[in-house]
Structures are given as C-alpha cells and as structure tokens.
Amino acid sequence: MPTRDLPASGPRRRPRWRYWMVAVTLAVTAALTSWTAMGPLRLTAGEEAPLSQGKPATASSSEGGRWSAERAVDGDTKSRWSSTFADPQWLGVDLGAPARIDSVVLNWESAYATEFEIQVSPDGLAWTSIYRTGNGTGGTQRLDVSGEGRYVRMYGTKRATGYGYSLWEFQVFGALTGASATPVAPQTSGAASGTPSASGTPGSSSPSQSHPAGHGNGATGAPTPGDYVLAERPVTGVTPSTANPPRRDHREFQANCAVSHRLEDDPIVFFNRPGASHDHTFMGNTTTNAASTMQSLPRGATTCRVPGDKSGYWMPTLLNGNTPIVPQGPQVIYYKSGVRDYTSVRPFPPGLRFLVGSPMTTAAQFESSPAYQKGWECGNSYDNVDFPANCPSGTQLNVRMQAPSCWDGRHLDTPDHVSHIVYPVNGVCPTSHPVAVPMIEFKMAWPVSGDMSQVRLSSGRGYSFHYDFYNVWDTPTLAALVKHCINAGRQCDSRGYDQFEPGAGAALDEQYQVPGSRTVLSRSGWTATASGGADTAARMLDGDTGTRWTSGAPMTNGQSFTVDMRSVRTVSGVSLLSTGADHARGYQVFLSTDGRNWTGPVASGKGFTNQTLVDFEARDARHVRVVQTGSASNWWSVAEFTVFSG
C-alpha cells in the first residue's frame, strides 16, 4: 500500500557559532560575573549541591545528540539540552528517591520559555504543578517552590522564539526523604514526542494515571522493584547512521492482526492491576492482560497472520454511545523505516514495550505530534483531529498513527514508558538513542458511520487516541522480515512478498514461517473424512488452493474432519488454510495412533483469519481430528490442511 513520505524537517537553526560569540561578548562585558556558558560549576565551601546533578534525565525531545537531556544536569554550563521546535516540551530528572523540593534553578539559553510549569511526581506518571508562570524572562531563574516527589520536570507550553526550549542547567535543590531505588538507571535522554506521555496534562494527579514501580526484569518480564527494565543484551557502541542509501518509496512489511478481546487492563502502565485502566481493545496475543510478562505471553496464541508474531497490541476501545465498536478482520499494522538509512534498521529486542501517544493530550498536541498521520478519516473527510461530525453511510472510521523508532539500546521499559524510545530528528536517530528499530504505524478501521455525535473513545475525545506495543515476536521471523523488506527497501505483505518485485521471493514460506524452520510432512497417500461434505474432503490434501473441502452447511459446534496419515508420525502443529470468511470460528485438535483412542484436545482456540496455524507439544500420532467449536452463517471450508513435524 502507498505510504506517506517522512515529515519535512522544521526551521533551520541559527549557526551555533553566533551563540558562542554572543556568550563570549557578554561574558567579557560583565567582567566574568555571569556563570552562563562559563564551564563546570564550582561549589564553594558550604554551598548546597543540586539533588539533580548527574541523575538520569529525560526529555520530550532533543534537537540532536549534542543537546540531549542529561547535558542539562551535568554541572557544565557549556553543555545544554535543546528541544525540537514545537509546543509543548518538557525536561525532567529522576532524583533517585522521594525528596522535598525547596527551589529550582533554570539557566536558560536564548531559546527560553515564556509560559512553563515546574511539576513533581512520585512515579513519573501522575504530575502536580508546584510553580506556574506566563511571563518567563529567560536568563537564570531561581524559583522558590514547595513540593515533594522523586521526579521533577520543567513543562514548557509557550516558547519565546521560533526555536525550541534550551537549558544550560536544570538544578533541583532540597533534601532526599526516602531510600534510593535499586537499581538507579543509567542516564538516558530523549522521549516520545512533542506531546505529554501517559503522565497526563500539567497539574494532573489523578490516581487513574499512576502505577506502582516494577514492570519486569529484562527478557523474563518477571516483576521486580525497579523502575527501569534493562535489556538482557544491551546494544552498545552504535553510532546513528547518517548514510543516504538509494531512495526507495517503500521500506515496510505488514503485520495483519485481528481483535481478540477487550479488558480494562494495561500490563505496561498498570502492571498486575486488573481493571485499573480504561477499556482497551487487544490485538495479536490472545492472552494479554494486566499480569502479562515475557514468561506468559510466548505461551499464548495470536490473531496475527504470522504465527511468530505473538506481540501484544492494544488501544482504547471505540464506543458509539455505550456500545463498543470493534474493528472487523485483520487490521493493518505497518512495520516501516522511520530513519533515512533504512539499511540500518534492526529488529526489536525481545520484551521491548512502549506507549505511542497519550490519553491526556490536547487537540493541539495531538495534531503537532510526530505520531500524527492524517488524523481521523471517513469518506472524503481527512485530517480531522477529532471525530468527523458525520460519515457517509457504509463507510468506516479510520486513523493512522506512527510510533517512535530510535531505541537507547539499554532499556526495555522506563518509568514513563516512552523515554527509552524516541522519534528521529530529520531522519537520523539522536546519539542518546542510536539504535534504529522498525517504526510501527497503526492503520485502524472501525465499522461505524452516519451521525458521529455519540462516538467516543474509552479514553475520551478522538485526540486522546494512543496505543501500546509489547514485543513478543519470534526473533528469527522478525529478523527475516526486517532484512528482506525494510533493509532492502521493499513494499511487503505479511509474508514478506513484494508484488512489484516478484523475483525477490518472500521472506517467509507458505505457512508464514522462516523457510526450513519447520518440517512439512508429505501428504502422499493420506485420506480424509468429514462430518459433512465428505465427498470433498480429499480436496484439502490435493495441493491445489483453488479447490476445497466444505461442510455444506452453516458452521455449528461439533462439525469435524479427520485425516489419516497412514503411519505414526511425530507431529507438532497443523495449518488450516481457507479462502475467506469460511475459516473455523473456533477449533480443537485431537490426536490418535489407532483411530479409536484419542488424546486431547492438544490445542484449542479461536479462528480470526483465513489461515489458522496451531502449535502444540510434539506427540506421536497417525490420525489428526479438527473439531469446529464456533458458529456462523458461513459454511466451514478448508482449502489446504498441512501437518508439521519439529
């Protein structure tokens, strides 16, 4: 499908040497009395040290690696943080433990805030404002404040110039009141976008937006008391690529995943707290819930066309009045290159998880976010920040939204669930987040039209749309698709096939698996019988997808077919390929060595797409029986039935 080019870059920043000339001139004129741009701070005897100095810092964005967040808390007034050119932006610091906040010093570069707040938080999610001004003057501002929190941030809402926000130093003074967290995370910087994260709007302190510390430890996902989840195998020594490979219009593949269930759960933001979030619509992994980890999710089934994609994808539920509206059939989830050098993109690390957008964004923040892609659409109505007032009868409501794609290489999760992965700057990852990973783009469609006045999200208005991603891809499968499609600049379907380059083949085999990873048993001599349409049963074994077995009647619970493989084999999975909506709505798989005594079900689940791939523990069997456990007006049919070994 066609994709849109990356957004154009913002206004060109003035040359850095001009700022240095101005700084030097001012310094000479003031006879070295100013401490702006004068080098590392020297504390005199008895002078109070900032609680913030040298602590982990994050930001909504950075103009580039030279201006990353940690440079505002390094004690060196020759280095600084600088954001991208948009409102709002924020810079925050993790003090490592709860603290009493007495004062904050902001040492601004010429790009300062005229309107900003100082906010504190106990957990990096729920924020309370302890200072607010609409008349910021820049320069060096010492603010006497009173508050408590582990996290402190400057939240800017209006810039004094056409550039971003820039601080030489951000200093927090007070006293620690609690024990330090273990472990204290390495310094990180950068964050999701120009919009707030799930932390909420300025001054928000709603308990519904807070969460306990502890989201899992490395690839295991087991709960721990830490706020940061470290990757089991960090990626180090990477320099962001500035290469310009030959232009390719498309560098992508699709993950087609259907809706599986709805819950008021969010295992990223509200881990182990069932019912604590607004209602979510889940796709992909069928077991995703509040307690999901990297130990539990791989054991689940998936609604994605590729069986190796057991990732969790979820978003706020759409409602028309109080009636939930659920997307029908497989939805399009693109995996693209978000950077200019598409050859540098590498697969996600196992267990990476993050949020895209926030339920607390304003309309302006939603529209200005780098995540925004055309907004809400229906019929001929495009670029709507909120829901259209009316959609032509029979149309669908659509939205597109893109995720950040530059990873810090160290964390699978951070307290705000966004700081470890950021958006590229002018097509290049910042040095603080040098690892280019796939850019996920949701393209969702809801079957709702007509009067849209009662349409809403469980999270609020249309501009509160956001989504979550929890990576549980089979590593070789994801690597094959990234290499064959993104790195090669192709426009692939979910199998990794580019119809414009048919000679390049596909990344995956006909069963949507890495070629050679599974043994497909020869069906020579096999026979099939069925509870209905028995005269066509052999067609599911003939190797021709243009023929099929059909039940000859609408789907009802208990319909079945049985395949005799003529000898005992070791089997570990089956594939049921249908031609459309005639796939089984539910299934159970039974095995037998003699056709009389049956074991099982060895696997069961629901059918969501025209191909149902089922894995189970390897067992010896001669006979395989599949029982249909759902119901639908469609007849049940199978074009090809395949059995795997190994």
N, C-alpha and C positions, 0 to 999 in steps of 0.2 A: 504494500500500500504506500502511497506517496507520503512523505514526511516533510515537515517544515524545516527550513534551514535554522541553524542556531541563531539566537537573537544577536542583533548588531551590538557592538561594544558601546559603552557610554562615552561622554565627552572626554576629550583628551586632556590629561592632567598637565598642569604647567610644569616646565622643567624643574627638576629638584634643585639645580644649582642656584636658581633665583632665591629659593627659600634660604639656602645657606648664606648667600650674600647678605640678605636682609638680616638674618640672625647675627652674623658677624658684625655688621654695621651697628645694630642695636647694642650688641654687647660692648663694643668699643665706646660708643656714646655714653652708655650707662656706667662706664668705668668698672666693668666686670661685676656690677652689683646684681645683675639678673642671673638666676640659675636655670633659665631656659636655654636648652641646647648647649650646655656647658660641660657635659660629661657626667660620669658616675657621681651620685650624691655622696657626700662625706658627712656622716653624722658626728656632731661634736659630743663631747663627754656629757652624758646625762640626757642627750636628745632621744626622743622616743622613736623607735624603729617602726615602720609601717607593718601591720599584720599581713598585708598583701604582697610584700616584696618576695619575689621568687616563687610564688604559689601558682598553681595551674590556672591559666586564663583562657577564656573562650570569647568568641565574638560572633555576631550575626553574619559578618562577612569580613574580608580583608581585601585591600586593593592589590595585594600580591605578597609573596613570601617575605619581602623586606619590611613589610608593615603588618606583620602578624600580631595576634593578641598578646602573646607573652612579652613582647617588647615594651608594653606599657607598664609592666610590673617588674622590670629587671633592674631598676635602680639607676639606669643610664639614660640621661636626658638628651643623648644624641641619637637614641633609637626611639621609635614610636609605632603605635598602632594607627592604621588608617583604613577606613571602611570604603565600600563601594559608594557610588553617588546616588543614594536613594534614601527615602524615609520610610519607616523608622529604622534605626540601627542600635545595637547595644554592645557593650563591652562588660564582661563580668569576671569575677575572680572567686575561686574556691579557697576559703581561708583554712580548710582542713579540719575545722571543728567549730561548733557553735561559739559565737563571740558577741560581746557588747560593742556596738558601733558608736563611737563618740564624734568622729569627724572624718571627712573625706576631702582629699585634695585632688583637683583636676588641673593638670598642667597642659593646657591646650596648645596645639599648633594653630596656624591661622585658620584652619578649617574647623570651626568650633560649633557648638550648639547654642541656638538662642532659646529653644524650648527643650527641656530634658527633665528627667527624674532620677533620683537615687533610690534604688529598690533593694530590699533584702528578702532572703528566702531561707527557710530551714532545709530545703531539699532540692533546690534548683528548679522547682516546678511552680509552686504557689508563691507569688511575689506580692510584697507590700511596699507601698511608696512611703519613704520617710523624708523626702525632700522633693519639691516641685517648683520650677520657675518657668516663666515665659519671657524672661528678659536676660538671658545669659549674655555675658560680656566678653567671654573668652579670657585669654591670659591665664594667670594662675589663680584659681578659685579655691579658697579653703572654706568648707561648709561645715558648720557645727550642726550635728544631727543627733538623733537619739533613736536607736533601734537595736534589734537582735537578729542574728542569723548567721548561717555558715557561708552563704553565698551573697555577694554584693555586686550590683551592676549599675552602670550608667545607661539609662534608656533614653536615647535621643529621638525626638519627634519632629524637630524642625531645624534645618541647617542654616548657618549664617551665610554660606556661599553656595555656589553651584556644584561644589565638590562634595566630599563625604564628611565624616567626622574623624578627627585625628587628635590623639593624646600622646604627648611625650611620656607622661607618667600618670598613673591612676593609683592613688595611695589611700589605704583604709587604715584608720587608727582606732584603737580601743583595747580590749583585753579579751583573750580566749576564756570561755566559761565552761567548755566541755572538752572531753578527751579527743585526741586526733583520731580520725578514721584510719583504718588499716585495710588495704594499703593506700597511701597517698599517691594519687595518679601522677604520672609524668606530665610535664607541661604540654598542653595542647592548645591549639587556637583554631579559629575559623568556626563557622557554623552553617546552618542550613541555608538561610536566605535572608532577604531584607524584611521578612515577617517574623513575628514572635514565634517561638516554638510552642509546644503544648503547655508551656509555663503560663500562658494567659496574657491578658492585657495589663497595662500599667495599673498597679494597685490591686490586682486580683489576688484574693487569698482564699478562694473557695475551696473547701476540703475536697470537693469532687475533682480538683485538678492536682491534688498532691498524691504522693505514693511513698511507700516505705523504701528504704535503701535495700539493695540486693536484687539483682536481676539475673544472676547466673555467673558461672566462672568458666571462662574460656569455652572450648568446644563442647564441654559436657553439659553446660547450661544449668548445672546444679546450683541452687540458691546459696549465696554467700552474703556476709555482712558488708561487702564493699560496694561503693557507688559506681565503680568503673569495672567493666568486664574486659579483661585483657585477652587478646588473641593468643591461642596456643602456639602459633608460629608467626610472630610478628614479621612484617616486611620492612627491612631496613636497607639503608644505602641506596635508596631510589632518588633520582633527580627527575623532576617533572619534565616531560618531553616537550620541546618546542619545535619539533620537526614538522614539516609540511609535506606529507605524502601526497601522491596524485589525488586530486579531488574525486570523490565518489559521492553521488547524491544520496545513497542509502548505505548505512552500516548497521544492520539490525537483523534480529530474528524475533519471532513471536512466541509468547507463552500463552496458549489458549486455555483458560481455566474457567470453570463454571462455579456458580454459587453452590455451597454445600450446606451452610447452616447460618443461624443468627443467634447471637448471645450478647448480653451486657457485660462482656469480658474484654480485656486487653492485656495479654501477657507481657507486653513491653512496658506500658505505663503503670498498670495495676497488677503487677505480678502476684499471683497467689491470692487475689482478692476478687473472687467471683461476684458478679453483679455490681461492681464498683464503677463501671464506665457507662456511657450512653450505649444504646443498642448498636451493634456492629453487624455488617453483612460480611461473611467469611467466604473466601475462595481458596482453591488449592487444597492444602492439607485438611482432611475431614475431621481431625481430632483437635484442632486448635481451640484452646480455652485458656482461662486465667492461669492455669498451672503448667502450661506448655513449656518444655525445655528442649535442649538438643539431645536429651536422652529419650524423651517421649515422642517427639514429632517424627523421627525417622520410622517409627513403628506404625504410623498412621497411613491411611490410603490417601489418594489425591484425586481431585476433579480436573487436573490439568491433563492435556493431551499427551504430554511427555511423562511417562511413569517415573522418571528420575527426578521430576520436579515436585517434591513434597513440601515446598515452601508454604508459609502462611502469608496470605494477602487479605487485608480487611480494610473496611471503610465504613463511615456512618451509614446507617440504614435510611433509605429514602421512604417517605410516607406521603400519602395523599389523604389529608385529614389524619385519621388514626390508623389507616390501612397501609401496612408495609407493601412497598413495590419492589420486587426482586428482579434483577436482570435475568433474562432468559437465555439459556445456552451458553457456550463458551464465550467469555469476554476477551478482548484483545489487550494483552499486556506486552508492550514492546520492550525489548532489551536493545539499546542503542549505544552509540558512542556519543558522549557528551563533550569530548575534547577534540581538538583539531587533528591530533595524531591518533587516528583510530587504530593504528597498528600497536599502540602502547597499552590498549585496554586489556586488563587481565580479569579472570573470574573472581567473583565474590569469595571471601574466605568463609568456611563453614561457620554458621552461627551468627553472622553479621545481621544486625537488626537496627531499624531506624524508622523515624516518622517523616512524612512528607507533608508540609503544611501544618496548620493548627486549627482546632475548633474555635479559637479565640480571635482569629484575625478579623480586621475590619474590611469593608469593601475595598478601600484604597490599598490596603496592604495585600489583599488577595490579588488585585489586578497588577500591582507593581512587582510581585514576587517573580523570581526566575522560574518558579514552578508553573506559572500560568501559561496555558496554551489554548487560546481561542475562547476560553470560558465555557459557559453553558450554551448549548445549541439545540435547535429543533427546527425542522422545515428549512426556511430560508433565513432564520434568525441566528446570528452568530455573535461572538464576542460579548456575551452577557455575563456581567459579574454576579448577578443574582438570577433566579429563575425567570424565564420569559413569562409574560402575563398570560399568553395563550400559545398552544402548539397545535398545528393543523391535525385534524383527526387522523388517527392511524400512524402518526409519526412517533419517533422515540425521542426521549430527552438524553442528550449526550454531554459528556465532559471529558477533557483531556488535562492531564497534569503530570509534570515531569519531576523526577527525583534528582537530588544531588549525586555526583558521580566521582568525587575525589576523596579517597579514604586516607586517614592518617597513618595507616599501616600497623597500628598498635591496639586499638580498642574495637571490640565487637559492639559495645554499647557504652554510653556515658550518661551522667545523671539527667541531662535534658533530652537525651535520645536523638540529638542532632549534631552535637559538636564534633563527633568523630568523622563525619562525612559532610562535605561542603560542595558548593557549586564551583565549576571552573571560572576563572577570570579571563575573559577574552579568549576562550578556548584552550586555556592552559591551567593545569592544577597548580595551586599555591605550594610553596616549599613545605609549609606546615602539614599539608595533606597531599603528598606527592604521588600517591598510587591511584592511577586511573582505573575505575571499575565500570561495569555497564550502567548506563543511565536507564532506569525504569520509567516508562511512560504508561500511565493508565489511560485507556480509552474505553470508558464505560457507557452502556446504553440501557435505559430503563423504559419499559413499555407503558408509558403514560402520556396522554395528550389531552387536548381540549383546554378547559379552564384550569389554569395552574395556580390559582389564588390560594388553594389549600395545600399545595405541595411544599414540603419542608424536609430538612434532614433531622435525624435524631440529635445532631449536634447544633442545630439552629438554621440560620439562613443559608442560601446557596453558597455564599462566600466562606462558610465555615467548613467546606469540603476539605478533606485530608485523607491520607491513607497510611497504613503501616505495612512493613515488609520484614519477614523473618526468614533468612536464607537457609533452606534445607535441601538444596539441590544435591543430587549425586555428583560428586566432584568431576569424574571423567566426562559425564554427559554435558555439564555446563561448559567445561573446557573445550570440548569438541565444537559446540555451537559458537562460542566466542571466537575461536580460531577460524572456523570455516566461514562465518558470516560477518562478524563485526571487524575482525582484523583484516579480512580480505575485502571489505567494502561491498558486501553483497546485501540484497534485499530478500531475506529468507522467510519461509513459513516456519511452523513449529518443528518441522522435521529437519530444518536447515537446508531447504531446497530453494534455489533462486530460479524462478521461471524464465528470467531473462538470460541466465547462464546455465542452461540445462546440461551442458557438457561438464560442468564442475561437479555434478552429482549432488549428494546430500550429506550432511554431517552424521545423520542417524539412519538406521536401516528401516525397513517397512514396519517394524514393531516399535519405532521411535526409541531405539536403544543404540548404544555405541556398537558399531559392527564388530562381531566376534566376541562381544561380552557375554552373550547367551547362546546356547546351542538350541537350534530349532530342530525338533525331531522330524524325520522323514515320515510322511503320511502314506507311503506306499502300502496298499493292502488294507488300510483302515476302513471300517464301516461305521455308519451312524444310524441311530434310530431316534424317534421323537414322539412326544405325546400328541402332537398334531402336525399335519403336513408331512407325514412320514415319507411320502413318495419323493419329496425334495430334499431329504436330509443329507444325501450324498453330495449335494452341491456345496455344502460348507467345507468340503475336503478336496475340491477339484482344482484348486489353484487359480480359479477364474473369479475375480472380484465382480464380474458382470453377472454372475449367477448367484443364487442364494437359496437357503432354506427359509421357509416361513411357516409360522404357526397356523396360518389360515384363519385366525380368529383374534379378536382384541386381547391384549395382554391381561392375564389374570394370574394370581398367585398359584403356583404349583405346576405351571407348564414346564416342560423339561426336554432335554435331549441327552443322549448317551453315546459316547464314542468308544469303540473297541479298537485298541491299538495292536491287537493280535499277539502281543507278548508283553511280559512285565518289563517296564522301564522305570528309571528314576526320573521323576517329574518335579518341577519347582515353580510352575506358573503356566497360565493359559492366556490367550488373546482371543477376544470376540470382536470381529470387525463387522459392523453393519453399514448400511448405505445411507442412513439419515436418522430420522426420528424414531425408527423402528428398533433402536437398541433397548436392551433389557433395563427396566427401571430399578430393578434390584436383582441380586444374584446370590446363590450359594453354590459352592463347588464341593463335590463328593468324589472320593477315590475308592477303587476296589481292585483287588488282584484276581478275583474269580467271578465277578459279576453278580454275586449273591450277598456277600458281606461287605457293607460299605463303611468307610471311615469319613467322619466329617459332621458338619461342613469344615473343611480345612481352610476355607476362606469365604467371606461374605461381604457384601457392601451394596452401594447404590451405583447405578449407571447414569452418567451425565453426558457422555459424548458418543459419537458413532463407533469409537474404539474403546473397549474396556480391557485393560491389562491388569491381570491379577497375579500377585506373587504369594507364595506360601512356602513353608518349610519343606525341603526336599523329601519326597517319600517314594516308595516303590508302588507302582500301580500298572494295571493293564487297561482298566476301564475308567473313564472320566465322565461324570454326570454334572450338568449345569442345570440348576433349578431357577426359574424366574420367580422373584418374590414381590414384584410390584404390580401395578395395574395401569392401563392406559387404553385409549380407544384405538391406538395403532396396533397393527399386528406385530408380533415379535419376529424378527428375522436375523439371520447370521449369514454374511457373505463368505467369510473365511474363519475357520477355527484352527488355532495354532497351539501347540503344546511345547513348553520349554523344558530343557534339562540343564541344570547347572546355573 
